[in-house]
Amino acid sequence: MTDYKKDFPLLKDSQVAYLDNAATAQRPLAVLEAEKAFYEKYNANPLRGLYELGMEATDRYEKARDTVRDFLHAAKSCEIIFTRNTTESINLVAYSYGLNNLKAGDEILVGIDSHHSNLLPWQMVARQTGAAIKFLECEMDGSFTDEAIENAVTPKTKFAAVTHISNVIGRVNPVEKIIEKIHGVGGVVLVDAAQSAPHIPIDVQKMDADFLAFSGHKLMAPMGIGVLYGKENLLNAMSPFLTGGEMIESVTREGAVFAELPHKFEAGTVNGGGAWGLKAAIDYLNSIGFEAIEEKENALTALAMEELKKIPHVHVIGSQDPKEHNGILNFTVDGVHPHDIASILDGAHVDVRAGHHCAQPLLAHLGVMVTTRASISFYNSEEDVLRLIEQVKNIRRLMGYDE
């Protein structure tokens, strides 16, 4: 397998097996250098100064937007809104679209596998508009059946918030099928692509998503930069989420005329360095190619699942097919709390996540309260996976069990 750790300063000389990639990814040198270069060479306020340095900063900010457009296969760059993260992107849609378009009697369909960030904003919208939350339920392996989709969507379904890849189960959801069904009753769909964007190619036009959100930090970009894609006609009809500097065309004592897309949704000083770093992250991923990324991640996931299944008292959550996990492996160990598991693994320099993973309704649906999650990226190695396995083998013994 190709060794990509050499591209990541934090990893290349480290003994850490970093297996918390679903929470945040590490940054390759190309991204760190890009953000540094922005502040060393082009540091001015994008979209404002008409002097050379200001125009250079603006040029790089807009080039980053064009790169994201191509990455998502969007029709126009004006459909790309820069935010801080997936959470802010979803809240933008909730406040600007949800509160102004949904009403009592409408139904908001939410996947049971949604991250809290794609549930709480819609609970807020439901409270304030009188619309009702309805859940699209998955099977124990995380799959959504045609019957479940058929039964969940009704003529009252005016909006849906669906997950592309679950941060707990890891499988790719049939978002195109869900979108087609909801569009058939006149509804609008937002896709949470926070977990999918780093692992599989996305085509928003083929998918026919109305909105799609992802975070840069899971994509190996800097923290504090995120993306909302929205169809131009929907974004044009929406009011700004935040108001202030730069998102206006003109201001009087009585009111304001807002700027055109995409700037009416990007109030205040923008994250120019973060956007330039996001461009570098996308360029880096494209240089490797999603085919190679998927091949390596699937191979490491298969190795991890094969070995975990051999260990008594260990149970993998979701599908038993490693190809359905996209690098995300949640598991439990009989009689041992996930926090203890994570602490023991940390002692061996294996980094995993323990808890409810901001998906408590899903875990309750699956009949577990908390789990341990190991999440794999293409820059991980067989050694990382095997160190995880060796430590998990000893967990129960270290906790005082005979077996």
TORBA-291978 format. One record per residue (C-alpha): residue in three letters; residue number from 0; y, z, x. Coordinates in nm, 3 decimals. Example, Ala and Ser with C-alpha at 12.3 -4.5 7.8 and 13.67 -1.06 7.14 Angstrom:
<nodes>
> Ala  0  -0.450  0.780  1.230 .
> Ser  1  -0.106  0.714  1.367 .
</nodes>
This chain:
<nodes>
> Met  0  0.000  0.000  0.000 .
> Thr  1  0.351  -0.075  0.116 .
> Asp  2  0.533  0.230  0.251 .
> Tyr  3  0.873  0.244  0.087 .
> Lys  4  0.958  0.597  0.200 .
> Lys  5  1.127  0.455  0.507 .
> Asp  6  1.403  0.331  0.276 .
> Phe  7  1.475  0.683  0.145 .
> Pro  8  1.650  0.924  0.384 .
> Leu  9  1.539  1.235  0.196 .
> Leu  10  1.174  1.127  0.203 .
> Lys  11  1.107  0.941  0.525 .
> Asp  12  1.087  1.246  0.753 .
> Ser  13  1.002  1.503  0.485 .
> Gln  14  0.679  1.688  0.411 .
> Val  15  0.768  1.704  0.041 .
> Ala  16  0.549  1.519  -0.210 .
> Tyr  17  0.823  1.445  -0.462 .
> Leu  18  0.654  1.396  -0.800 .
> Asp  19  0.942  1.468  -1.040 .
> Asn  20  1.068  1.111  -1.065 .
> Ala  21  1.088  1.118  -1.445 .
> Ala  22  1.364  1.377  -1.407 .
> Thr  23  1.558  1.197  -1.134 .
> Ala  24  1.471  0.948  -0.863 .
> Gln  25  1.551  0.962  -0.494 .
> Arg  26  1.815  0.727  -0.355 .
> Pro  27  1.744  0.453  -0.103 .
> Leu  28  1.976  0.416  0.193 .
> Ala  29  2.120  0.098  0.042 .
> Val  30  2.255  0.297  -0.254 .
> Leu  31  2.395  0.578  -0.041 .
> Glu  32  2.568  0.326  0.185 .
> Ala  33  2.709  0.133  -0.111 .
> Glu  34  2.870  0.439  -0.267 .
> Lys  35  3.002  0.547  0.071 .
> Ala  36  3.142  0.199  0.135 .
> Phe  37  3.324  0.199  -0.198 .
> Tyr  38  3.518  0.511  -0.105 .
> Glu  39  3.568  0.407  0.258 .
> Lys  40  3.682  0.050  0.192 .
> Tyr  41  3.779  -0.002  -0.172 .
> Asn  42  3.898  0.335  -0.298 .
> Ala  43  4.160  0.276  -0.562 .
> Asn  44  4.166  0.327  -0.938 .
> Pro  45  3.976  0.032  -1.091 .
> Leu  46  4.149  -0.161  -1.370 .
> Arg  47  4.494  -0.022  -1.292 .
> Gly  48  4.660  -0.107  -0.960 .
> Leu  49  4.783  -0.467  -0.919 .
> Tyr  50  4.793  -0.431  -0.540 .
> Glu  51  4.514  -0.575  -0.323 .
> Leu  52  4.313  -0.254  -0.287 .
> Gly  53  4.325  -0.188  -0.660 .
> Met  54  4.211  -0.541  -0.734 .
> Glu  55  3.923  -0.506  -0.486 .
> Ala  56  3.811  -0.186  -0.659 .
> Thr  57  3.833  -0.359  -0.998 .
> Asp  58  3.639  -0.658  -0.866 .
> Arg  59  3.350  -0.439  -0.751 .
> Tyr  60  3.347  -0.241  -1.074 .
> Glu  61  3.323  -0.561  -1.279 .
> Lys  62  3.064  -0.712  -1.043 .
> Ala  63  2.854  -0.403  -1.111 .
> Arg  64  2.890  -0.468  -1.484 .
> Asp  65  2.775  -0.829  -1.433 .
> Thr  66  2.471  -0.704  -1.240 .
> Val  67  2.376  -0.472  -1.526 .
> Arg  68  2.422  -0.760  -1.773 .
> Asp  69  2.174  -0.968  -1.575 .
> Phe  70  1.938  -0.672  -1.532 .
> Leu  71  1.918  -0.624  -1.910 .
> His  72  1.941  -0.998  -1.989 .
> Ala  73  2.240  -0.931  -2.214 .
> Ala  74  2.441  -1.224  -2.346 .
> Lys  75  2.782  -1.102  -2.224 .
> Ser  76  2.924  -0.855  -1.974 .
> Cys  77  3.153  -0.711  -2.244 .
> Glu  78  2.837  -0.573  -2.410 .
> Ile  79  2.786  -0.340  -2.111 .
> Ile  80  2.965  -0.005  -2.138 .
> Phe  81  2.963  0.234  -1.842 .
> Thr  82  2.909  0.601  -1.933 .
> Arg  83  2.794  0.910  -1.746 .
> Asn  84  2.428  0.894  -1.852 .
> Thr  85  2.186  0.818  -2.136 .
> Thr  86  2.298  1.129  -2.324 .
> Glu  87  2.660  1.021  -2.331 .
> Ser  88  2.561  0.668  -2.430 .
> Ile  89  2.363  0.793  -2.728 .
> Asn  90  2.641  1.030  -2.831 .
> Leu  91  2.887  0.742  -2.815 .
> Val  92  2.677  0.554  -3.071 .
> Ala  93  2.626  0.866  -3.283 .
> Tyr  94  2.997  0.944  -3.305 .
> Ser  95  3.139  0.590  -3.315 .
> Tyr  96  2.872  0.417  -3.523 .
> Gly  97  2.668  0.689  -3.694 .
> Leu  98  2.947  0.901  -3.839 .
> Asn  99  3.132  0.594  -3.967 .
> Asn  100  2.845  0.394  -4.111 .
> Leu  101  2.583  0.636  -4.243 .
> Lys  102  2.610  0.831  -4.567 .
> Ala  103  2.421  1.055  -4.806 .
> Gly  104  2.099  0.890  -4.921 .
> Asp  105  2.052  0.695  -4.597 .
> Glu  106  1.758  0.768  -4.367 .
> Ile  107  1.774  0.795  -3.988 .
> Leu  108  1.432  0.722  -3.837 .
> Val  109  1.361  0.905  -3.511 .
> Gly  110  1.046  0.875  -3.303 .
> Ile  111  0.864  1.207  -3.272 .
> Asp  112  0.836  1.135  -2.899 .
> Ser  113  1.214  1.133  -2.856 .
> His  114  1.385  1.328  -2.581 .
> His  115  1.619  1.592  -2.727 .
> Ser  116  1.908  1.368  -2.616 .
> Asn  117  1.794  1.109  -2.869 .
> Leu  118  1.735  1.361  -3.147 .
> Leu  119  2.018  1.617  -3.143 .
> Pro  120  2.299  1.360  -3.187 .
> Trp  121  2.124  1.224  -3.498 .
> Gln  122  2.073  1.574  -3.637 .
> Met  123  2.450  1.615  -3.598 .
> Val  124  2.512  1.284  -3.778 .
> Ala  125  2.275  1.385  -4.057 .
> Arg  126  2.452  1.718  -4.106 .
> Gln  127  2.795  1.560  -4.122 .
> Thr  128  2.712  1.255  -4.334 .
> Gly  129  2.436  1.381  -4.562 .
> Ala  130  2.188  1.127  -4.428 .
> Ala  131  1.829  1.245  -4.382 .
> Ile  132  1.624  1.253  -4.061 .
> Lys  133  1.278  1.103  -4.093 .
> Phe  134  1.021  1.098  -3.812 .
> Leu  135  0.800  0.816  -3.694 .
> Glu  136  0.477  1.000  -3.605 .
> Cys  137  0.249  0.904  -3.315 .
> Glu  138  -0.125  0.951  -3.262 .
> Met  139  -0.259  1.211  -3.020 .
> Asp  140  -0.268  0.947  -2.746 .
> Gly  141  0.099  0.872  -2.809 .
> Ser  142  0.046  0.537  -2.980 .
> Phe  143  0.230  0.426  -3.292 .
> Thr  144  0.005  0.246  -3.537 .
> Asp  145  0.114  -0.045  -3.754 .
> Glu  146  0.041  0.174  -4.055 .
> Ala  147  0.267  0.452  -3.928 .
> Ile  148  0.552  0.206  -3.872 .
> Glu  149  0.497  0.047  -4.213 .
> Asn  150  0.502  0.384  -4.390 .
> Ala  151  0.803  0.521  -4.201 .
> Val  152  1.042  0.234  -4.266 .
> Thr  153  1.188  0.213  -4.617 .
> Pro  154  1.484  0.037  -4.780 .
> Lys  155  1.678  0.358  -4.709 .
> Thr  156  1.626  0.326  -4.332 .
> Lys  157  1.975  0.243  -4.210 .
> Phe  158  1.939  0.353  -3.849 .
> Ala  159  1.656  0.420  -3.604 .
> Ala  160  1.650  0.591  -3.263 .
> Val  161  1.337  0.496  -3.073 .
> Thr  162  1.204  0.559  -2.723 .
> His  163  1.093  0.273  -2.501 .
> Ile  164  0.875  0.492  -2.275 .
> Ser  165  0.811  0.859  -2.351 .
> Asn  166  0.902  1.103  -2.076 .
> Val  167  0.598  1.310  -2.180 .
> Ile  168  0.326  1.056  -2.258 .
> Gly  169  0.445  0.763  -2.051 .
> Arg  170  0.323  0.479  -2.267 .
> Val  171  0.531  0.176  -2.362 .
> Asn  172  0.613  0.186  -2.732 .
> Pro  173  0.607  -0.125  -2.956 .
> Val  174  0.986  -0.135  -2.983 .
> Glu  175  1.002  -0.505  -3.069 .
> Lys  176  0.772  -0.450  -3.366 .
> Ile  177  0.972  -0.146  -3.479 .
> Ile  178  1.304  -0.330  -3.441 .
> Glu  179  1.179  -0.629  -3.640 .
> Lys  180  1.062  -0.401  -3.920 .
> Ile  181  1.391  -0.210  -3.936 .
> His  182  1.601  -0.524  -3.918 .
> Gly  183  1.397  -0.645  -4.214 .
> Val  184  1.549  -0.370  -4.429 .
> Gly  185  1.899  -0.412  -4.285 .
> Gly  186  1.884  -0.121  -4.039 .
> Val  187  2.027  -0.084  -3.688 .
> Val  188  1.824  0.034  -3.386 .
> Leu  189  1.907  0.221  -3.067 .
> Val  190  1.651  0.214  -2.784 .
> Asp  191  1.635  0.499  -2.531 .
> Ala  192  1.537  0.319  -2.209 .
> Ala  193  1.595  0.610  -1.970 .
> Gln  194  1.229  0.613  -1.863 .
> Ser  195  1.159  0.241  -1.891 .
> Ala  196  1.450  0.096  -1.693 .
> Pro  197  1.313  0.210  -1.352 .
> His  198  0.960  0.085  -1.419 .
> Ile  199  0.944  -0.230  -1.632 .
> Pro  200  1.170  -0.530  -1.695 .
> Ile  201  1.398  -0.516  -2.001 .
> Asp  202  1.531  -0.808  -2.205 .
> Val  203  1.763  -0.681  -2.478 .
> Gln  204  1.792  -1.024  -2.639 .
> Lys  205  1.418  -1.077  -2.661 .
> Met  206  1.379  -0.718  -2.782 .
> Asp  207  1.668  -0.773  -3.026 .
> Ala  208  1.793  -0.418  -2.969 .
> Asp  209  2.125  -0.336  -3.132 .
> Phe  210  2.194  -0.064  -2.875 .
> Leu  211  2.011  0.039  -2.558 .
> Ala  212  2.087  0.322  -2.318 .
> Phe  213  1.976  0.424  -1.970 .
> Ser  214  2.084  0.650  -1.683 .
> Gly  215  2.158  0.538  -1.330 .
> His  216  2.013  0.847  -1.166 .
> Lys  217  1.659  0.770  -1.287 .
> Leu  218  1.707  0.419  -1.150 .
> Met  219  1.783  0.542  -0.794 .
> Ala  220  2.159  0.510  -0.850 .
> Pro  221  2.410  0.796  -0.812 .
> Met  222  2.427  1.071  -1.069 .
> Gly  223  2.710  1.042  -1.318 .
> Ile  224  2.677  0.672  -1.403 .
> Gly  225  2.499  0.546  -1.713 .
> Val  226  2.493  0.240  -1.935 .
> Leu  227  2.518  0.162  -2.303 .
> Tyr  228  2.434  -0.191  -2.411 .
> Gly  229  2.552  -0.288  -2.757 .
> Lys  230  2.569  -0.613  -2.948 .
> Glu  231  2.924  -0.746  -2.933 .
> Asn  232  2.977  -0.758  -3.309 .
> Leu  233  2.871  -0.394  -3.350 .
> Leu  234  3.083  -0.269  -3.060 .
> Asn  235  3.387  -0.459  -3.184 .
> Ala  236  3.357  -0.289  -3.523 .
> Met  237  3.328  0.061  -3.373 .
> Ser  238  3.610  0.304  -3.298 .
> Pro  239  3.638  0.452  -2.948 .
> Phe  240  3.439  0.767  -2.875 .
> Leu  241  3.697  0.898  -2.626 .
> Thr  242  4.068  0.818  -2.618 .
> Gly  243  4.319  0.836  -2.337 .
> Gly  244  4.413  0.633  -2.035 .
> Glu  245  4.313  0.271  -1.976 .
> Met  246  4.133  0.219  -2.308 .
> Ile  247  4.450  0.106  -2.483 .
> Glu  248  4.645  -0.218  -2.517 .
> Ser  249  4.964  -0.044  -2.624 .
> Val  250  5.083  0.297  -2.745 .
> Thr  251  5.375  0.394  -2.969 .
> Arg  252  5.488  0.725  -3.111 .
> Glu  253  5.292  0.648  -3.424 .
> Gly  254  4.964  0.517  -3.285 .
> Ala  255  4.789  0.280  -3.049 .
> Val  256  4.623  -0.059  -3.021 .
> Phe  257  4.295  -0.023  -2.837 .
> Ala  258  4.186  -0.248  -2.553 .
> Glu  259  3.922  -0.515  -2.599 .
> Leu  260  3.558  -0.467  -2.506 .
> Pro  261  3.428  -0.315  -2.293 .
> His  262  3.731  -0.113  -2.188 .
> Lys  263  3.805  0.052  -2.522 .
> Phe  264  3.496  0.269  -2.463 .
> Glu  265  3.579  0.361  -2.102 .
> Ala  266  3.865  0.607  -2.129 .
> Gly  267  4.016  0.763  -1.818 .
> Thr  268  3.944  0.701  -1.452 .
> Val  269  3.608  0.531  -1.429 .
> Asn  270  3.322  0.605  -1.189 .
> Gly  271  3.382  0.308  -0.958 .
> Gly  272  3.169  0.443  -0.675 .
> Gly  273  2.885  0.523  -0.912 .
> Ala  274  2.899  0.175  -1.066 .
> Trp  275  2.890  0.013  -0.721 .
> Gly  276  2.596  0.237  -0.632 .
> Leu  277  2.421  0.132  -0.954 .
> Lys  278  2.462  -0.232  -0.856 .
> Ala  279  2.305  -0.153  -0.518 .
> Ala  280  2.014  0.026  -0.689 .
> Ile  281  1.946  -0.271  -0.917 .
> Asp  282  1.969  -0.509  -0.621 .
> Tyr  283  1.720  -0.290  -0.432 .
> Leu  284  1.473  -0.283  -0.721 .
> Asn  285  1.506  -0.658  -0.768 .
> Ser  286  1.433  -0.711  -0.398 .
> Ile  287  1.098  -0.536  -0.449 .
> Gly  288  1.027  -0.684  -0.790 .
> Phe  289  0.891  -0.515  -1.101 .
> Glu  290  0.551  -0.677  -1.053 .
> Ala  291  0.508  -0.497  -0.721 .
> Ile  292  0.656  -0.176  -0.863 .
> Glu  293  0.416  -0.171  -1.158 .
> Glu  294  0.118  -0.259  -0.939 .
> Lys  295  0.172  0.032  -0.703 .
> Glu  296  0.266  0.286  -0.969 .
> Asn  297  -0.038  0.192  -1.178 .
> Ala  298  -0.267  0.225  -0.875 .
> Leu  299  -0.133  0.571  -0.789 .
> Thr  300  -0.149  0.681  -1.153 .
> Ala  301  -0.510  0.566  -1.178 .
> Leu  302  -0.599  0.759  -0.864 .
> Ala  303  -0.429  1.074  -0.993 .
> Met  304  -0.597  1.054  -1.335 .
> Glu  305  -0.939  0.983  -1.190 .
> Glu  306  -0.918  1.290  -0.968 .
> Leu  307  -0.761  1.518  -1.230 .
> Lys  308  -1.044  1.439  -1.472 .
> Lys  309  -1.294  1.568  -1.216 .
> Ile  310  -1.135  1.914  -1.208 .
> Pro  311  -1.276  2.166  -1.460 .
> His  312  -1.029  2.320  -1.708 .
> Val  313  -0.769  2.046  -1.650 .
> His  314  -0.657  1.839  -1.949 .
> Val  315  -0.435  1.529  -1.931 .
> Ile  316  -0.200  1.485  -2.229 .
> Gly  317  -0.194  1.148  -2.404 .
> Ser  318  -0.405  0.841  -2.343 .
> Gln  319  -0.701  0.859  -2.109 .
> Asp  320  -0.619  0.508  -1.985 .
> Pro  321  -0.399  0.535  -1.673 .
> Lys  322  -0.235  0.199  -1.751 .
> Glu  323  -0.078  0.362  -2.058 .
> His  324  0.106  0.626  -1.852 .
> Asn  325  0.351  0.430  -1.634 .
> Gly  326  0.344  0.699  -1.367 .
> Ile  327  0.388  0.997  -1.603 .
> Leu  328  0.103  1.251  -1.609 .
> Asn  329  0.137  1.565  -1.817 .
> Phe  330  -0.147  1.813  -1.793 .
> Thr  331  -0.252  2.168  -1.869 .
> Val  332  -0.485  2.406  -1.687 .
> Asp  333  -0.681  2.653  -1.898 .
> Gly  334  -0.548  3.006  -1.865 .
> Val  335  -0.260  2.919  -1.631 .
> His  336  0.103  2.884  -1.739 .
> Pro  337  0.274  2.564  -1.618 .
> His  338  0.547  2.768  -1.450 .
> Asp  339  0.282  2.933  -1.233 .
> Ile  340  0.131  2.594  -1.157 .
> Ala  341  0.468  2.455  -1.052 .
> Ser  342  0.538  2.760  -0.835 .
> Ile  343  0.203  2.734  -0.657 .
> Leu  344  0.251  2.361  -0.601 .
> Asp  345  0.600  2.423  -0.466 .
> Gly  346  0.445  2.648  -0.202 .
> Ala  347  0.256  2.342  -0.081 .
> His  348  0.572  2.125  -0.098 .
> Val  349  0.458  1.939  -0.407 .
> Asp  350  0.745  1.897  -0.653 .
> Val  351  0.652  1.872  -1.024 .
> Arg  352  0.817  1.970  -1.351 .
> Ala  353  0.696  2.249  -1.581 .
> Gly  354  0.813  2.324  -1.933 .
> His  355  0.871  2.141  -2.260 .
> His  356  1.044  1.842  -2.094 .
> Cys  357  1.320  1.833  -2.357 .
> Ala  358  1.064  1.710  -2.611 .
> Gln  359  0.965  2.019  -2.809 .
> Pro  360  0.893  1.838  -3.140 .
> Leu  361  0.650  1.606  -2.960 .
> Leu  362  0.468  1.888  -2.783 .
> Ala  363  0.440  2.079  -3.109 .
> His  364  0.299  1.763  -3.270 .
> Leu  365  0.043  1.740  -2.988 .
> Gly  366  -0.049  2.108  -3.020 .
> Val  367  0.083  2.233  -2.686 .
> Met  368  0.389  2.441  -2.604 .
> Val  369  0.446  2.362  -2.236 .
> Thr  370  0.286  2.139  -1.976 .
> Thr  371  0.302  2.045  -1.610 .
> Arg  372  0.432  1.696  -1.540 .
> Ala  373  0.374  1.492  -1.228 .
> Ser  374  0.570  1.166  -1.236 .
> Ile  375  0.509  0.892  -0.984 .
> Ser  376  0.736  0.627  -0.835 .
> Phe  377  0.650  0.326  -0.622 .
> Tyr  378  0.780  0.506  -0.313 .
> Asn  379  0.514  0.774  -0.349 .
> Ser  380  0.196  0.751  -0.143 .
> Glu  381  -0.173  0.821  -0.183 .
> Glu  382  -0.115  1.125  0.035 .
> Asp  383  0.135  1.262  -0.218 .
> Val  384  -0.116  1.221  -0.499 .
> Leu  385  -0.409  1.367  -0.307 .
> Arg  386  -0.204  1.670  -0.203 .
> Leu  387  -0.128  1.729  -0.571 .
> Ile  388  -0.498  1.706  -0.653 .
> Glu  389  -0.607  1.943  -0.377 .
> Gln  390  -0.361  2.205  -0.493 .
> Val  391  -0.455  2.172  -0.861 .
> Lys  392  -0.820  2.225  -0.765 .
> Asn  393  -0.731  2.569  -0.633 .
> Ile  394  -0.495  2.680  -0.912 .
> Arg  395  -0.740  2.886  -1.116 .
> Arg  396  -0.893  3.051  -0.810 .
> Leu  397  -0.546  3.152  -0.688 .
> Met  398  -0.478  3.300  -1.033 .
> Gly  399  -0.786  3.521  -1.011 .
> Tyr  400  -1.046  3.313  -1.198 .
> Asp  401  -1.399  3.277  -1.062 .
> Glu  402  -1.408  2.904  -1.126 .
</nodes>
